[in-house]
């Protein structure tokens, strides 16, 4: 039996405000092509089908079309819910959808109720463990053990009991942070009491463990892997090679796992330098069509920088300013910054911290008029050396 292990589609997610639905739809269409060309029997989606518990109507349409294409290409589909999904919404009409080849495993009650499929070598039991929020899951399971390790240990106890009774080949899908995996900036933390990781030994037993939650494709053991996310969802993933795992089960269990790279409709890139140099340097032309993060190093913060950047780089989505010499990084407590200073000096220093330079002469004159108009009697006292109050200049 041939399986395609995917996870973390996060349909409906945006990237620094950019809509990714068209990109996500394109990658789902590619998965359907893989199913057809590689003769995949089962597609696994190990959690986080959606990015939000209540996805938009357009997002649901993209999911529906993507799943339909995969099914039309010839594969059964097994889906579990992740920490971003609403398990109840995703699992609605599960019994009816199973008749059409879409198998949803989103409930604690179905953890030891596998999807059972057959090939020429016999049966394969596919167990779907949805994301288990530790405290509600512990109460639902009626166990004393706490945390992710406690509830997943109980889940696997139930899986292994059923697996041993059946004596068939088996696959487990789970959405968790397993020790040894490497996270990125785009995963939502599932820490409870400071602990979000579980040991890999919890998943001993099955022939293959298809993990979801971490967005980088990675191999923890030969039989336990993360497929990673459908697309890069943070600049920390710029170097990721987005992938799915092609898993072959033979008569005795796991035979081969092959990595299949997924297309990235729009790559990610970062640039650091002064604004004028970035705009003029022909070497940056190769990132013109990338989602771009720019760090400006100008000593004075440039005005209207993002608009100017987008004239050359239409997909610039993130801008940071780190002036050479670290002038903007020096931080003082507010009370220390204003102690003994006049209002005008406080405002001037504020401008210098924000844009790297104090007010120009024309701005200074305007500032003085504004301060006199706002509290002339206090300004007079300040000239005599009265200290600045905590609220002045805020």
C-alpha positions in Angstrom: 0.0 0.0 0.0 1.3 3.4 -0.9 0.6 6.4 1.3 1.3 10.1 0.9 2.0 11.8 4.2 1.1 15.5 4.4 0.0 17.9 7.2 -0.4 21.5 8.2 -2.2 22.8 5.2 -3.3 25.9 7.2 -5.8 26.8 4.5 -6.9 30.5 4.9 -3.6 31.6 6.4 -2.2 35.0 5.2 1.5 35.9 5.0 2.1 39.3 6.5 -1.2 40.4 5.1 -0.8 38.7 1.7 -3.6 36.2 0.7 -2.2 32.7 0.2 -5.4 30.9 -1.0 -4.4 30.9 -4.7 -0.9 29.5 -3.7 -2.5 26.9 -1.4 -4.9 25.8 -4.1 -2.1 25.4 -6.6 -0.2 23.1 -4.2 -3.3 21.0 -3.5 -3.7 20.5 -7.2 -0.1 19.3 -7.3 -0.9 16.8 -4.6 -3.7 15.4 -6.8 -1.2 15.1 -9.7 1.2 13.2 -7.4 -1.6 10.8 -6.4 -2.3 10.1 -10.0 1.4 9.8 -11.2 2.6 7.8 -8.2 -0.5 5.7 -7.8 -1.0 6.7 -4.2 -3.6 4.7 -2.4 -4.1 6.9 0.7 -3.4 10.5 1.4 -2.8 11.4 5.1 -3.4 14.9 6.5 -2.0 15.0 10.1 -3.9 18.0 11.4 -4.3 21.8 10.8 -6.3 21.5 7.6 -7.5 25.1 8.3 -5.6 28.0 9.9 -8.6 29.1 12.0 -11.3 27.3 13.9 -13.9 29.1 11.8 -12.6 29.3 8.3 -14.1 31.6 5.7 -16.5 30.3 3.1 -13.8 30.8 0.4 -11.3 28.8 2.4 -13.8 26.0 2.8 -14.4 26.0 -1.0 -10.6 25.7 -1.6 -10.4 22.7 0.8 -13.4 21.1 -0.8 -12.0 21.4 -4.3 -8.6 20.2 -3.2 -10.0 17.1 -1.4 -12.3 16.4 -4.3 -9.3 16.5 -6.8 -7.3 14.1 -4.6 -10.2 11.7 -4.3 -10.9 11.9 -8.1 -7.2 11.1 -8.7 -7.8 7.7 -7.0 -6.8 8.0 -3.3 -8.7 7.5 -0.1 -8.1 10.4 2.3 -7.6 10.2 6.1 -7.7 13.5 8.0 -7.1 14.3 11.7 -7.7 17.7 13.4 -4.9 19.9 14.6 -4.6 22.6 17.2 -5.7 25.3 14.7 -8.8 23.3 13.6 -12.2 23.1 15.3 -12.4 19.3 15.8 -16.2 19.4 15.9 -16.6 21.5 12.7 -14.0 19.5 10.8 -15.5 16.2 11.9 -19.1 17.1 11.0 -20.8 14.4 8.8 -17.8 12.1 9.2 -19.9 8.9 8.8 -21.5 10.1 5.6 -18.2 11.3 4.1 -16.4 8.0 4.8 -18.7 6.4 2.3 -17.2 8.7 -0.4 -13.6 8.0 0.7 -12.9 10.9 3.0 -12.3 9.6 6.5 -12.3 12.1 9.4 -10.8 11.3 12.8 -11.4 14.3 15.1 -12.8 12.7 18.2 -11.2 11.0 21.3 -13.9 8.3 20.9 -12.4 7.2 17.6 -8.8 7.0 18.5 -8.8 3.2 18.7 -11.3 2.9 15.8 -9.0 2.9 12.8 -9.7 3.4 9.1 -9.1 -0.2 7.8 -8.1 -0.5 4.1 -6.8 -3.5 2.3 -4.3 -4.4 -0.4 -3.0 -7.7 -1.8 -1.1 -8.3 1.4 -4.0 -7.9 3.7 -5.3 -5.1 5.9 -3.7 -1.8 7.0 -5.2 -0.1 10.1 -4.8 3.7 10.1 -5.3 5.3 13.5 -6.0 9.1 13.7 -5.1 10.8 16.9 -6.6 14.4 16.8 -4.8 17.2 18.6 -5.4 16.6 22.3 -5.7 19.6 24.5 -4.3 18.1 27.7 -6.7 19.0 30.4 -10.0 18.4 28.5 -8.6 15.3 27.0 -7.5 14.0 30.4 -10.9 14.4 31.8 -12.6 12.9 28.7 -10.3 9.9 29.0 -10.7 9.5 32.7 -7.0 9.4 33.5 -4.9 10.9 36.2 -1.8 11.6 34.1 -1.4 15.2 33.0 0.1 17.2 30.1 0.7 16.2 26.5 2.7 13.1 27.5 -0.1 11.8 29.7 -2.9 12.1 27.2 -0.8 10.9 24.3 0.5 7.9 26.3 -3.1 6.9 27.0 -4.1 7.5 23.4 -1.3 5.2 22.2 -2.2 2.6 24.9 -5.6 2.4 23.3 -4.2 2.3 19.8 -1.7 -0.5 20.6 -4.3 -2.6 22.4 -6.5 -2.5 19.2 -3.5 -2.9 17.0 -2.3 -6.1 18.8 -5.8 -7.5 18.7 -6.0 -7.0 14.9 -2.4 -8.2 14.2 -2.4 -6.1 10.9 0.0 -3.5 9.6 -0.6 -0.1 11.1 -0.1 3.6 10.7 -0.7 6.3 13.4 -1.3 9.9 12.6 -0.7 12.5 15.4 -0.5 16.2 15.8 2.2 16.9 18.5 5.6 18.3 19.2 7.9 15.3 19.6 11.3 15.6 21.2 14.0 15.9 18.6 11.9 17.9 16.2 12.8 21.5 15.2 10.2 24.2 15.3 9.9 27.4 13.3 8.3 30.9 13.9 5.0 30.0 12.4 3.7 27.2 14.7 1.4 28.2 17.5 2.8 27.1 20.8 1.0 24.2 22.5 2.9 24.5 25.7 1.0 23.6 28.9 2.8 24.5 32.1 6.0 25.1 30.1 6.1 21.6 28.6 4.9 21.0 25.0 7.2 18.2 23.9 6.6 14.5 24.2 9.2 11.7 23.9 9.3 9.7 20.7 9.0 6.4 22.7 5.3 7.3 23.3 4.7 6.3 19.7 6.4 2.9 19.8 4.5 0.1 18.0 3.0 1.1 14.6 4.8 0.5 11.3 4.8 4.3 10.5 3.9 7.4 12.5 2.8 10.4 10.4 3.3 13.5 12.5 1.9 17.0 12.1 2.4 20.4 13.9 6.1 21.2 13.1 6.3 23.1 9.7 9.7 21.8 8.6 9.9 18.3 7.0 12.1 16.1 9.2 12.9 12.6 10.1 13.0 11.6 13.8 13.4 7.9 13.0 13.0 5.9 9.9 9.4 5.1 10.9 8.5 8.5 12.5 8.5 11.7 10.5 7.1 15.2 10.0 5.9 16.1 6.6 5.9 19.8 7.3 3.5 22.5 6.1 2.1 22.9 2.7 3.8 26.3 2.2 6.3 28.4 4.1 4.4 30.5 6.6 7.2 32.6 8.2 10.6 33.9 7.0 12.2 31.4 9.3 11.1 28.8 6.8 12.8 30.5 3.8 15.4 27.7 3.5 12.8 24.9 3.9 12.3 22.5 1.1 8.5 21.9 1.4 7.8 18.2 1.0 5.5 15.2 1.4 6.6 11.7 2.3 5.7 8.8 -0.1 5.4 5.8 2.2 5.3 2.2 0.9 4.0 -0.6 3.2 4.9 -4.1 2.1 3.7 -7.5 3.5 5.9 -7.2 6.5 5.4 -3.5 7.3 7.4 -0.4 6.3 9.5 -0.9 3.1 10.5 2.5 1.8 10.0 6.2 2.4 10.7 8.7 -0.4 10.7 12.5 -0.1 8.7 14.4 -2.7 9.3 18.1 -2.9 6.3 20.4 -3.3 6.2 23.5 -5.5 6.5 26.9 -3.8 4.5 29.3 -5.9 6.3 32.3 -4.4 9.6 32.0 -2.7 10.8 33.9 0.4 13.8 36.2 0.6 15.4 38.8 2.9 17.5 41.8 2.1 19.6 44.0 4.5 21.1 47.4 3.6 20.4 51.1 3.2 17.3 52.0 1.2 18.9 53.7 -1.7 21.4 50.9 -2.2 18.7 48.3 -2.1 16.6 50.2 -4.6 19.5 50.6 -7.0 21.5 47.4 -6.7 20.9 45.2 -9.8 21.9 42.1 -7.8 18.5 42.2 -6.0 16.6 41.7 -9.2 16.4 37.9 -8.6 14.2 38.4 -5.6 11.9 40.9 -7.2 9.0 38.4 -7.3 9.6 36.9 -3.8 7.8 37.6 -0.6 10.4 39.9 0.8 11.5 41.0 4.3 13.7 44.1 4.3 15.9 45.3 7.1 17.0 48.9 6.6 20.3 50.1 8.1 20.1 53.8 7.3 21.2 56.0 10.2 18.1 58.1 9.8 14.8 56.2 9.3 13.7 56.8 5.6 10.3 58.3 5.0 7.7 56.3 3.1 10.2 53.4 2.8 7.7 50.6 2.2 5.9 52.4 -0.6 9.3 53.0 -2.3 10.4 49.4 -1.8 7.2 48.1 -3.4 7.8 50.2 -6.5 10.7 47.8 -7.2 9.6 44.8 -5.1 5.8 44.4 -5.4 5.8 41.5 -2.9 7.7 43.3 -0.1 5.6 42.4 3.0 7.8 43.1 6.1 10.0 46.1 7.0 12.4 46.5 9.9 14.8 49.3 10.8 18.1 48.6 12.5 20.4 51.6 12.0 24.1 51.2 11.7 25.7 51.6 15.1 22.6 50.6 16.9 21.3 54.1 17.6 17.7 53.0 18.0 18.4 50.0 20.2 19.4 52.0 23.3 16.5 51.8 25.7 16.0 53.8 28.9 13.3 53.6 31.5 10.8 56.5 31.0 11.5 58.1 34.4 15.3 58.1 33.6 14.7 59.5 30.1 12.7 62.5 31.2 14.2 63.4 34.6 15.2 67.0 34.8 14.5 67.7 31.1 12.4 70.4 29.5 9.4 69.5 27.4 11.1 70.6 24.2 14.1 68.4 24.9 12.0 65.4 25.6 10.2 65.7 22.3 13.4 66.3 20.4 15.0 63.1 21.9 11.8 61.2 21.1 12.1 62.2 17.5 15.8 61.3 17.4 15.0 57.8 18.9 12.2 57.2 16.4 13.9 58.3 13.2 17.6 58.6 14.0 17.7 62.5 13.9 16.3 65.4 15.8 13.9 68.0 14.5 14.9 70.2 11.6 15.0 74.0 12.2 11.5 74.5 10.7 10.2 71.6 12.9 11.9 73.1 16.0 10.1 76.4 15.6 6.8 74.6 15.1 7.5 72.5 18.1 8.2 75.5 20.3 4.9 77.2 19.2 2.9 74.0 19.9 4.4 73.7 23.4 3.7 77.3 24.3 0.1 77.0 23.0 -0.5 73.8 24.9 0.6 74.9 28.4 2.2 78.4 28.5 2.1 78.7 32.3 4.1 75.4 32.8 6.5 76.3 30.0 7.3 79.5 31.9 8.1 77.6 35.0 10.1 75.1 33.1 12.4 77.9 31.8 13.1 78.6 35.5 14.3 75.0 36.0 11.3 73.3 37.3 11.5 69.5 36.9 9.4 67.7 34.3 6.4 65.8 35.6 5.8 62.1 34.8 3.0 63.0 32.4 4.8 65.7 30.3 5.9 64.7 26.9 4.1 61.3 27.0 
